[in-house]
Amino acid sequence: MPGDSRPIPDDTARPSNVVPRKRASRGRSVESAQLVSEWLCRIRHMGGWQQSLAGLFLAAITISLGFADTATDRILLPIEVMGANGTTVSRTVTLEAGQAGSIRFLWLQIHGARYADQASIQINTSAWIPLNNNTVTIAEPGRSYGGIGGGFSTLVMTLPLPNSTVVGGVNTIRFRFNQTDGVVSSYRVLALNFLTVEGKKILAPSNFVEDAPETWTPPLPDAASIRTGRELWQSAPLVANSPNGPRIEAHCADCHAQDGRDLKYFNFSNASIIARARFHGLSALQSEQIASYIRSLPTPNPGRPWNPPYQPGPGLDEQPLSSWAAGAGLAWVLDQDTDALPYLVRQHGRGMNTAASNRAGIAPNLRELVGQITPDIFRPDGNLNARQIPIALQLPDWSQWLPRVHPKYAWGPAFTQSAFAALYGGETTAESKRQIGNKPALRPLLAAAQTTDHDIRPVVAAFEQWSEARHSFFRRVGKAEAAWSPELTNKIYSTQLWQLVKTWEMMQEFGLEGRGRDFFGSTADSRTWCNTIPAESAPSAAHIPNGAAGVGGSPLSNEYFTTAWYELQVVLNSGNHRHRDRSPVDWVYLVGGFLDLQAQTHQPEPARLLVAVIKALQSTDPNLGPDDLKEGWRPDENIDPRIMISPVWAPIFRPLPVEVHQALTTSLLAAWMDKNLEYPIAKHLPIGLPRRSYTQPRAYGGISGGKVWEAAKQFRDAGVPAELVQRLQQWGNAYADRAARLQY
């Protein structure tokens, strides 16, 4: 089964490269599904008794075809449960009598269970069981992020089964979409199995077959239907939700990529596109026409709806640039944070090749890594590749990128007449034209920059101007709001997401992800974004508070999304060694957020934190010294080694063995000292140096801007060699002496 879209059994290694897909033998189950789909399309256009009779015939052939557990009939995955309230989908499994008696649980991997009781399950004649955090056990790390109704889009869960629920012979499992919350209209079962009391899976992988997007075709392949689908995508009137939702101002192209490439790229199925179009008030025919248009787009399609965009993982850089946004897949969302440490250490050792990225080749005992931990891991002049280090944080899926409400529906003329709207597409009103002056709109600028001899560097400034326009827009509309509420949060956060989706649209459509060196010079990453819009999508960036008015209605969800969008910023654009003041990433604030998230999840993340610390150290131009006050190496304005020995941060590092923590502390301090000693003290403290105006929050535990040498005793107590501590003290004494003479 394809490694980038399927869960990996616990007893097998993770794939060394999850992006390329294997062509699975599809068997009769896939052919049956295609036949059923063809009949559905025909039935939709029948009427009266013909439709009823055809529906009965379809039900009969569906039952007779089945999806039984035989050599030729396998369960087709994913199981998409989508449509109107009460929609039910079933699968059948044949068990031997001995197997049935040992089964105690149903194991599921579900994508899109957004709220409690959204989904229910029935096995044979049992009662319907609603899925919520009380009826199922959610596996980590998803449980710590809120389980059903929390941050993660895809969850692994086990459902206890009463005795005699399953039987020897044919068993029918039914999945029901109970009721929409006004936004959600579906979920997907990505994997299922039966478990014994010992947790052993009963069904072998050969019992399942993965649906293959490369075989999908437009439901209506004629040119006229595809052309009409494009027109509907651009201009069809929509409602918020069917059947009685209010009319909305936006069209499909407004909240998605303007040409629909996102649905093609992430391989949303024909059925899912049709169901969602029906949800927004379009007819069956119109919905099929839109699906046909999307399916006909000549754009890359390596993603899946459940695979988080840009999820980091080994081997990702070896794939075509066009596959980067598809991410490494759910298989590379680690079970626990410390599993990432070998990938961090070995990226600086023998490198991350295919063999090294196979989990079977990773030392299961972290203590075995001690000898491989060196200062080179933390070297400020290095370039850690965060794109290839897997993490235990599941990033948002594409549906979580999409705004729930379009800005022009949320704000009306305040948005449509704003510079914020005009700087995206170039359409202006008299008011927005007055606001933007001579500033270029992004889409026209990018369209003009497609020739090879065109200077593309103004694009970076244009994105910055667009971000500033959003800030100004929020300041204006915020004055009219009395206090935070779920409704205001929805409007603000959706506006942030609209900008993020449109940024993805432009990065893809105009091929910008591979032009980092055109934007930032020779030190830039080979693939990068050229803006800070991912970080600006964080709830905290708009001052959305934790609590009932936060995103997701809880402090946990609000902190998750803040963390996730900041993490995405690290993956997409951590500065390209062009850090200036506290831009594009405020590293002290970003790192401090680890404490805020842990307070909610109670899950420490030392490995992901170390990646952030390393990227902070590497954020400046390696050729610029501390006398360059804006862009050079300024150890007093960056994260410093005290983070490793601070009592405030001790809970974060608690999962690490003592000797591993000691080796990391020593290596970080050594790398930091080596960089400092490249420059004479006079360059660190030039004459006329202005006093620092930035004060870090006290809750962060003194990880920046302090006198690191005054922590010499704590470093010694942490096991740092005496010679290194002595070097720190000598350098600190020289620094303090010059600071005193300059009265700094």
Helices and strands as residue ranges (DSSP letters): H 27-44, H 48-65, E 75-77, E 79-82, E 88-95, H 97-102, E 103-111, E 119-123, E 129-130, E 137-138, G 142-145, E 154-160, E 169-177, E 186-196, G 205-207, E 208-210, G 213-215, H 223-235, E 238-239, E 247-248, H 252-255, H 261-265, H 270-279, H 284-296, G 316-318, G 321-326, G 330-332, G 337-340, H 341-346, G 359-361, G 366-372, G 375-378, G 386-388, H 398-401, H 407-411, H 413-416, H 419-425, H 430-436, H 442-448, H 458-478, H 486-509, H 516-520, H 533-536, G 539-542, G 551-553, H 555-572, H 587-601, H 606-617, G 635-637, G 641-644, H 650-653, H 658-676, H 681-684, G 698-700, G 708-711, H 712-717, H 722-741
